[in-house]
Amino acid sequence: MTHPTISILMAAHNAQAHLPATLDSLLAQDYGDWELQVADDRSTDGTPDILRRYSQRDGRIRPQFLERNLGPAGARNAVLARATGTWVAILDADDLWRPGKLKTQVAALQNHPGAVWGYHGMRMVRGDQVVREPIGHEPRFGTLKQLITHCGVVHSSVMVSRAALGEVGGYNASLWGTEDWDLWIRLMQRYGEQAVVCLPQVLGDYRVHTSNISALAERSTANDRKLLRQILLRRGFFLAHPLLTLHAVDGQIERELDRLRKGQRHGRATAYALGSALAQPWKRWRWRRLADVCRGRMP
């Protein structure tokens, strides 16, 4: 059996309002060597029927109907296990791709020595109105220092080596709403900035609507805090600083994230200190500064 060059991952839950247009944008691609591995995550609307109808229309669309709700990360991991392509592209069930997206991005990755993953610009739209253009298009978003403090990479713009995705363990199913951010950080930590290819051109639409506005609102402090805590644990931070307790870090990070959301300038202290420490982990004074910040001794 011949495997496609690109496997596209999608998780769909109660997506009937936006899914047909999303699938149409995929079928309109001028690059045909792909498969869509899509999980219906126990939808209660017409999503399963839409997927069945489109899969009958085009055999490259391969739905999996999950027996229980796994959430976005778990659902994507389920279809990742069935993917066979060399590259994995991610398409959310409510976003749109422009016809040349796959052809442009896979060529850029194949022609870049050492490339492991990449992203491109998107347009933010609400209905027929353009909210912002472009977004997620800057090379700085593909740096560890920037990723630690801000996730500027749009999920549906990413294409990644399937081998690399497996190497870092796929999505972290314990996170909700920050699982993409966590994945980009792990890819960056594993493969470095030289493995990222940023395409500034706009190759898709990120659609803003009531459902995903509420989802964005639920990227709660608890989830952000959990992600940052896991980053610290992965870097051995608490072993290096045993006097800094998890409780102290959790509390300080929660306060800092709350300040960041409120736009208060001094709320950037933890984010900057963390980004600084991870950017140059061999400099112990950067870790000491982060420890001071998390204990409440603001610089």
C-alpha positions as CSV (number, residue, x, y, z in Angstrom):
1,M,0.0,0.0,0.0
2,T,1.3,3.4,-1.0
3,H,1.4,5.9,1.9
4,P,0.6,9.6,1.3
5,T,3.1,12.3,1.7
6,I,0.8,14.3,4.1
7,S,-1.5,13.0,6.8
8,I,-3.9,15.7,8.0
9,L,-5.1,15.5,11.6
10,M,-8.5,16.8,12.7
11,A,-10.6,16.5,15.8
12,A,-14.3,17.3,15.5
13,H,-16.8,17.7,18.2
14,N,-20.3,19.2,17.5
15,A,-18.8,21.0,14.5
16,Q,-21.7,20.7,12.0
17,A,-22.0,24.5,11.5
18,H,-18.4,24.9,10.2
19,L,-17.2,21.5,9.2
20,P,-18.5,21.4,5.6
21,A,-16.7,24.6,4.6
22,T,-13.5,23.3,6.2
23,L,-13.7,20.0,4.3
24,D,-14.4,21.8,1.1
25,S,-11.3,23.9,1.6
26,L,-9.3,20.7,1.9
27,L,-10.8,19.2,-1.2
28,A,-10.0,22.4,-3.1
29,Q,-6.2,21.9,-2.5
30,D,-4.0,21.9,-5.6
31,Y,-1.9,19.2,-4.0
32,G,-3.5,15.8,-3.9
33,D,-1.1,13.4,-2.1
34,W,-2.8,13.5,1.3
35,E,-5.1,11.6,3.7
36,L,-7.4,13.1,6.3
37,Q,-7.5,11.3,9.6
38,V,-10.4,12.8,11.4
39,A,-11.8,11.9,14.8
40,D,-15.4,12.5,15.7
41,D,-15.1,13.1,19.4
42,R,-18.6,11.8,20.5
43,S,-20.5,14.6,18.7
44,T,-24.2,14.9,19.5
45,D,-25.1,17.0,16.4
46,G,-24.8,16.2,12.7
47,T,-21.0,16.0,12.6
48,P,-20.9,12.1,12.2
49,D,-23.3,12.3,9.2
50,I,-21.2,15.0,7.6
51,L,-18.0,12.9,8.0
52,R,-19.7,9.8,6.6
53,R,-21.0,11.8,3.6
54,Y,-17.7,13.3,2.8
55,S,-15.8,10.0,3.2
56,Q,-18.1,8.4,0.7
57,R,-17.4,11.3,-1.7
58,D,-13.6,11.0,-1.3
59,G,-11.8,8.0,0.1
60,R,-8.9,10.1,1.3
61,I,-11.2,11.3,4.1
62,R,-11.0,8.6,6.8
63,P,-13.1,9.2,9.9
64,Q,-12.8,7.5,13.2
65,F,-15.8,7.5,15.5
66,L,-14.5,7.5,19.1
67,E,-16.3,5.4,21.7
68,R,-15.9,8.1,24.3
69,N,-15.1,11.8,24.4
70,L,-11.3,12.2,24.6
71,G,-11.0,16.0,24.3
72,P,-9.1,17.8,21.5
73,A,-5.6,16.5,22.4
74,G,-6.7,12.9,23.1
75,A,-8.8,12.8,19.9
76,R,-5.8,14.1,17.8
77,N,-3.5,11.5,19.4
78,A,-6.1,8.8,18.4
79,V,-6.0,9.7,14.7
80,L,-2.2,10.4,14.8
81,A,-1.8,6.7,15.7
82,R,-3.5,5.8,12.3
83,A,-1.5,8.4,10.2
84,T,0.9,7.1,7.6
85,G,2.2,10.2,5.9
86,T,5.7,11.5,6.1
87,W,4.4,14.9,7.2
88,V,1.5,15.7,9.4
89,A,-0.6,18.8,8.8
90,I,-3.1,20.1,11.4
91,L,-6.6,21.4,10.4
92,D,-9.1,22.4,13.1
93,A,-12.7,21.5,12.2
94,D,-13.7,25.2,11.9
95,D,-10.8,26.7,10.0
96,L,-10.1,27.1,6.3
97,W,-7.1,26.6,4.0
98,R,-6.4,28.4,0.8
99,P,-5.9,26.2,-2.3
100,G,-2.1,26.4,-2.4
101,K,-1.5,25.8,1.3
102,L,-0.3,22.1,1.2
103,K,1.7,22.4,-1.9
104,T,3.5,25.6,-0.7
105,Q,4.2,24.4,2.8
106,V,5.4,20.8,2.0
107,A,7.7,22.2,-0.7
108,A,9.2,24.7,1.8
109,L,9.8,22.0,4.4
110,Q,11.3,19.5,1.9
111,N,13.6,22.1,0.5
112,H,14.9,23.3,3.9
113,P,17.7,21.1,5.2
114,G,17.0,19.8,8.7
115,A,13.4,21.1,8.7
116,V,11.2,19.3,11.3
117,W,8.1,21.6,11.5
118,G,6.8,24.9,10.2
119,Y,3.9,27.3,10.3
120,H,2.6,30.2,8.2
121,G,0.5,33.3,8.4
122,M,-3.3,33.1,8.8
123,R,-6.2,35.6,8.6
124,M,-8.6,36.0,11.5
125,V,-12.2,36.3,10.3
126,R,-15.6,36.5,11.9
127,G,-18.2,35.5,9.3
128,D,-17.5,37.6,6.2
129,Q,-15.5,40.2,8.2
130,V,-11.7,40.2,8.4
131,V,-10.8,40.9,12.0
132,R,-7.0,40.8,11.6
133,E,-4.6,40.0,8.8
134,P,-2.0,38.6,9.1
135,I,-1.6,36.6,12.3
136,G,1.0,34.0,13.3
137,H,3.3,35.0,10.5
138,E,6.4,36.3,12.2
139,P,9.7,34.2,12.4
140,R,10.1,35.3,16.1
141,F,7.1,33.1,17.0
142,G,9.3,30.1,16.2
143,T,11.8,30.8,18.9
144,L,11.9,29.2,22.3
145,K,12.1,32.5,24.1
146,Q,9.0,33.8,22.4
147,L,7.1,30.5,22.7
148,I,7.7,30.5,26.5
149,T,6.0,33.9,26.9
150,H,3.4,33.8,24.1
151,C,1.9,31.3,21.7
152,G,1.8,33.1,18.4
153,V,1.7,30.0,16.2
154,V,-1.8,29.3,14.8
155,H,-2.7,25.6,15.2
156,S,-4.1,25.1,11.7
157,S,-1.0,26.5,10.1
158,V,1.4,23.8,11.4
159,M,3.0,21.0,9.4
160,V,5.4,18.7,11.3
161,S,7.4,15.6,10.6
162,R,5.4,12.5,11.7
163,A,8.5,11.0,13.1
164,A,9.3,14.1,15.1
165,L,5.7,14.2,16.4
166,G,6.1,10.7,17.6
167,E,9.5,11.3,19.1
168,V,8.1,14.1,21.4
169,G,5.1,12.0,22.3
170,G,2.3,13.8,20.4
171,Y,-0.2,16.0,22.3
172,N,-0.3,16.1,26.0
173,A,-3.8,14.9,26.7
174,S,-3.8,16.2,30.3
175,L,-3.9,19.8,28.9
176,W,-7.0,21.5,27.5
177,G,-6.7,24.6,25.5
178,T,-2.9,24.8,25.8
179,E,-2.0,21.4,24.3
180,D,-0.8,23.1,21.0
181,W,1.4,25.6,22.9
182,D,3.0,22.7,24.9
183,L,3.6,20.7,21.7
184,W,5.4,23.6,20.0
185,I,7.6,24.1,23.0
186,R,8.6,20.4,23.2
187,L,9.4,20.4,19.5
188,M,11.5,23.5,20.0
189,Q,13.3,22.0,23.0
190,R,14.0,18.7,21.2
191,Y,15.0,20.0,17.7
192,G,16.0,23.7,18.1
193,E,15.1,26.8,16.2
194,Q,17.0,25.8,13.1
195,A,14.4,23.1,12.5
196,V,11.5,25.5,12.1
197,V,10.4,27.0,8.8
198,C,8.2,30.1,9.0
199,L,6.3,31.2,5.9
200,P,5.0,34.8,6.2
201,Q,2.3,34.4,3.5
202,V,-1.3,34.0,4.6
203,L,-2.4,30.4,3.6
204,G,-5.6,30.0,5.6
205,D,-8.4,31.5,7.7
206,Y,-8.7,31.2,11.5
207,R,-12.5,31.6,12.0
208,V,-13.7,33.3,15.2
209,H,-17.2,32.4,16.3
210,T,-19.2,31.9,19.5
211,S,-18.0,28.4,20.1
212,N,-14.3,29.0,19.9
213,I,-14.6,32.4,21.7
214,S,-15.9,30.5,24.7
215,A,-13.2,27.9,24.3
216,L,-10.5,30.6,24.2
217,A,-12.0,32.1,27.4
218,E,-11.6,28.8,29.1
219,R,-7.8,28.7,28.5
220,S,-7.9,29.2,32.2
221,T,-5.2,30.2,34.6
222,A,-5.2,26.6,35.9
223,N,-4.3,25.2,32.4
224,D,-1.7,27.9,31.8
225,R,-0.2,27.3,35.2
226,K,-0.2,23.6,34.6
227,L,1.7,24.0,31.4
228,L,4.4,26.3,32.9
229,R,4.7,24.0,35.8
230,Q,5.4,21.0,33.5
231,I,8.0,23.0,31.6
232,L,9.8,23.8,34.9
233,L,9.6,20.1,35.9
234,R,11.0,19.0,32.6
235,R,14.0,21.3,33.0
236,G,14.8,19.9,36.5
237,F,14.1,23.3,38.0
238,F,12.9,22.0,41.4
239,L,15.9,19.8,41.7
240,A,18.1,22.7,41.2
241,H,16.2,24.9,43.6
242,P,14.7,22.6,46.4
243,L,13.7,25.6,48.6
244,L,11.3,26.7,45.8
245,T,8.1,24.6,46.4
246,L,5.5,23.7,43.8
247,H,3.0,25.6,45.9
248,A,5.0,28.8,45.7
249,V,5.5,28.5,42.0
250,D,1.8,27.7,41.4
251,G,0.7,30.7,43.4
252,Q,3.1,33.1,41.8
253,I,2.5,31.9,38.3
254,E,-1.3,32.2,38.8
255,R,-0.8,35.8,40.0
256,E,1.5,36.7,37.1
257,L,-0.8,35.2,34.5
258,D,-3.8,37.1,36.0
259,R,-1.8,40.3,35.7
260,L,-0.8,39.6,32.2
261,R,-4.4,39.1,31.2
262,K,-5.3,42.4,32.8
263,G,-2.5,44.1,30.8
264,Q,-0.5,45.1,33.8
265,R,3.1,45.7,32.9
266,H,4.6,44.3,36.0
267,G,2.9,41.0,35.3
268,R,5.5,40.1,32.8
269,A,8.2,39.4,35.4
270,T,7.7,35.6,35.6
271,A,7.2,35.2,31.9
272,Y,10.4,37.1,31.1
273,A,12.4,35.4,33.8
274,L,11.2,31.9,32.6
275,G,11.9,32.7,29.0
276,S,15.4,34.1,29.9
277,A,16.2,30.9,31.9
278,L,15.1,28.5,29.2
279,A,16.9,30.5,26.5
280,Q,20.2,30.2,28.3
281,P,19.8,27.3,30.8
282,W,23.5,27.0,31.4
283,K,23.6,30.4,33.1
284,R,22.7,29.7,36.7
285,W,22.1,33.3,37.6
286,R,19.1,33.3,35.3
287,W,17.6,30.4,37.2
288,R,18.3,32.2,40.5
289,R,16.5,35.2,39.2
290,L,13.5,33.1,38.3
291,A,13.5,31.6,41.7
292,D,13.5,35.0,43.3
293,V,10.6,36.1,41.1
294,C,8.6,33.0,42.0
295,R,9.2,33.5,45.7
296,G,7.8,37.0,45.4
297,R,11.1,39.0,45.4
298,M,10.3,41.0,42.2
299,P,13.3,42.5,40.4
